[in-house]
């Protein structure tokens, strides 16, 4: 007679938890539309000066992503080159 082995749950490795309340919305500048308009009116010659509702929280959130991801850079460049 065949014995049935009970299934053992494998524990997943603990993920680093990000602090509660940090999300992409805290990184959206409150003056985005205004600065975008100024940027394009200047023919892209001025640097936007963004203001944030909670600068400390935005800085903390952005510190989780210090380097841009590059795995899609090649395809992104091809897309941009096809329109320029």
N, C-alpha and C positions, 0 to 999 in steps of 0.2 A: 504494500500500500504506500502511495506517494505522500510524503509529508508536505504540508503547505508552510512555506516560510513567510513569516509576517514581514510586511514592507517597513523598512526603516527610513524615516524622513531624514534627508541630508540637510544639515543646517547650511544656510547661505551665509557667505562671509558678510560681516557687518559693513554696511556702507557708511561713508562719512556723511553725517547729516548736516544739511545746511540750516542755518538759523531760521526759525519761523519768521515769516513776514518779509523775507527777501524774495522778491520776484522781479520779473522784467519790467513791471509797471513803475517800480521805484526808480528806474533808470531813464524814464521818458522825461525830457525837459518840459517844464511848464510853459516855456516860451518857444517851443519848437516851430510852430507855424510862423510866428513873427520873424525868427532868425532865418528860417528857410526863405521867406520872401526877401529879406534884406540880402541874403547871400546871392540869390539869382538876379536881383535888381542890380547888384554890383558887378555882374558878369563873372561871378565866382571868384572875385578878387579879395573879399574880406572873410575873415574867420568868424564863424558863429560864436557868440558868447552865450552859452546855455546857462539857465538857472534851474535848479531842482527844488522840489517841494521839501525833500529831506536829503540834503547833500551827504550826510554821514551814512545813511542807509544805502544810497546809490553807490557810494565809494566802496562800502563793504561788499555789496552784491557784485560789483565789477571786479573786485579783488579775487573772486572765485574763478575768473576767466582772464588771467593776465596775458595770455597769448592767443591770437586769432587761430582758429582751426584752418588748416591748409589743404585738407583732403579734397575739397571741391574747387580749389583755386584754378586748376587747369581747365575744367569745364566752364567755370565762370568767366575766365579770360576769353575762351572761344566764343561764348555767347556775346560778351561785350564787343569783341572784335568784329563780329558779324553785323553789328548795328552801327559801328563807328566808321 
